[in-house]
Protein backbone atom coordinates (compact mmCIF):
# COMPACT_ATOMS: atom_id res chain seq x y z
CA UNK A 1 0.00 0.00 0.00
CA UNK A 2 1.50 3.33 -0.93
CA UNK A 3 1.95 6.13 1.55
CA UNK A 4 -0.86 8.36 0.21
CA UNK A 5 -3.43 5.59 0.27
CA UNK A 6 -2.43 4.55 3.79
CA UNK A 7 -2.75 8.13 5.11
CA UNK A 8 -6.13 8.59 3.41
CA UNK A 9 -7.36 5.30 4.84
CA UNK A 10 -6.36 6.32 8.37
CA UNK A 11 -7.98 9.76 8.04
CA UNK A 12 -11.22 8.28 6.65
CA UNK A 13 -11.44 5.75 9.46
CA UNK A 14 -10.91 8.47 12.10
CA UNK A 15 -13.59 10.65 10.49
CA UNK A 16 -15.98 7.70 10.35
CA UNK A 17 -15.46 6.93 14.05
CA UNK A 18 -15.96 10.59 15.02
CA UNK A 19 -19.16 10.77 12.98
CA UNK A 20 -20.47 7.58 14.56
CA UNK A 21 -19.91 9.06 18.03
CA UNK A 22 -21.94 12.16 17.15
CA UNK A 23 -24.90 10.11 15.89
CA UNK A 24 -25.65 7.44 18.49
CA UNK A 25 -27.82 4.52 17.46
CA UNK A 26 -31.50 4.41 18.43
CA UNK A 27 -31.44 0.63 18.49
CA UNK A 28 -32.52 -0.85 21.84
CA UNK A 29 -29.91 -2.67 23.91
CA UNK A 30 -29.83 -6.45 23.39
CA UNK A 31 -31.21 -8.51 26.27
CA UNK A 32 -30.29 -12.19 26.26
CA UNK A 33 -32.89 -14.93 26.50
CA UNK A 34 -31.67 -15.91 29.97
CA UNK A 35 -31.87 -12.29 31.16
CA UNK A 36 -35.42 -11.97 29.80
CA UNK A 37 -36.44 -15.15 31.61
CA UNK A 38 -34.91 -13.84 34.84
CA UNK A 39 -36.72 -10.50 34.53
CA UNK A 40 -39.99 -12.29 33.75
CA UNK A 41 -39.55 -14.51 36.82
CA UNK A 42 -38.92 -11.46 39.02
CA UNK A 43 -42.01 -9.74 37.62
CA UNK A 44 -44.27 -12.70 38.27
CA UNK A 45 -42.79 -13.09 41.75
CA UNK A 46 -43.49 -9.44 42.54
CA UNK A 47 -47.03 -9.65 41.13
CA UNK A 48 -47.80 -12.68 43.28
CA UNK A 49 -46.43 -10.99 46.39
CA UNK A 50 -48.44 -7.76 45.98
CA UNK A 51 -52.06 -9.11 46.13
CA UNK A 52 -51.40 -11.00 49.40
CA UNK A 53 -50.63 -7.76 51.24
C-alpha positions in Angstrom: 0.0 0.0 0.0 1.5 3.3 -0.9 1.9 6.1 1.5 -0.9 8.4 0.2 -3.4 5.6 0.3 -2.4 4.6 3.8 -2.7 8.1 5.1 -6.1 8.6 3.4 -7.4 5.3 4.8 -6.4 6.3 8.4 -8.0 9.8 8.0 -11.2 8.3 6.6 -11.4 5.7 9.5 -10.9 8.5 12.1 -13.6 10.6 10.5 -16.0 7.7 10.3 -15.5 6.9 14.1 -16.0 10.6 15.0 -19.2 10.8 13.0 -20.5 7.6 14.6 -19.9 9.1 18.0 -21.9 12.2 17.2 -24.9 10.1 15.9 -25.7 7.4 18.5 -27.8 4.5 17.5 -31.5 4.4 18.4 -31.4 0.6 18.5 -32.5 -0.9 21.8 -29.9 -2.7 23.9 -29.8 -6.5 23.4 -31.2 -8.5 26.3 -30.3 -12.2 26.3 -32.9 -14.9 26.5 -31.7 -15.9 30.0 -31.9 -12.3 31.2 -35.4 -12.0 29.8 -36.4 -15.1 31.6 -34.9 -13.8 34.8 -36.7 -10.5 34.5 -40.0 -12.3 33.8 -39.5 -14.5 36.8 -38.9 -11.5 39.0 -42.0 -9.7 37.6 -44.3 -12.7 38.3 -42.8 -13.1 41.8 -43.5 -9.4 42.5 -47.0 -9.6 41.1 -47.8 -12.7 43.3 -46.4 -11.0 46.4 -48.4 -7.8 46.0 -52.1 -9.1 46.1 -51.4 -11.0 49.4 -50.6 -7.8 51.2 
